Amino acid sequence: MEKSSALRTGNISQSWHDQVFDIVNIIIMIALFALFVWPLLFVFSASFSDPNAVWNGKMWGIPVGFNVECYKTILKYKNKIP
């Protein structure tokens, strides 16, 4: 009976094993998030950057030399699906 009342009120204390597991789990999830999001952020930023800045390694996450020429080139072609 005491256990069910603790569940209802949310007053369940975690053991140190549970706390260590939670901390390690959070660290792993942050690392995986960074591992998957960083390449997407880089490609998105590179698409708006000056190609020379990307090629020379001057762009690390924020677009350098804002440029949308690649999108203009892509949008001027029509799909030629028969």
N, C-alpha and C positions, 0 to 999 in steps of 0.2 A: 504494500500500500504506500509506503514511503517513497518507493522508487517512482511510481506513477505520478505522485504529487510533485516530485522534483522535475519530472519530464514536462509537466504542465507549466511550471513556473520558470523553467529554463535555468535552474540553479544547479546544474550538473558540473562538477569540477573535473577537469581533465588531469590525468596522470602526467608525469614528466615525459613518459614515452609518447603519449599522444601529442604533447606540445612539441617535442623534437620532430615527430613525424610531420606535423603541420608546418613547421618552419622549413624542413627539408623539402616538403612538397611545394611550398610557395617559391622557394629558390629555384627548383627545377622548372616550375611553370613560368617564372619570369625569364629564365634562360631560354626555354623553348619559344616563348613569345618573341623575344629579341631575335632568335635564330630564324624565325619565319617572317617577321615583319621587316627586319633590316633590309633584306634584298628587295622587297616590294617598295619600300621607301626610296631606296637607291635608284631603282629603275624609274619610278615616278619622277623623282627629282632630276635624274639625268635627261628625261624626255623634255624638260623645260629649261635645261642648261645649254650653254654654248658647247658644241661638240669638242672644241679644242680644250676647254677647261676639264671636261670629263676625261678625255684622252690623256691629258697631262697629270691627272690625279689631283686637281685643285678643288673638285667637288666631292664633299663627304656626306651630304644629307640635305643640304639646303641648296636650291638652284643657284648657279653662278652664271652671270651673264644671261639673263632671262631671254629665252628664244623659243618661238613657236613655229619655226619653219618646217619642222618635221610633220606637224599636224596639218599645216597648209598643204604640204605635198601629198599627204595621205588623202585628205578630203577632196582634192581636185580630181582624183580618179574615180570614175563610176564603176560599180560592179558590172561585170560583163558576163553574167551567168546566163547561158542559153535557155 
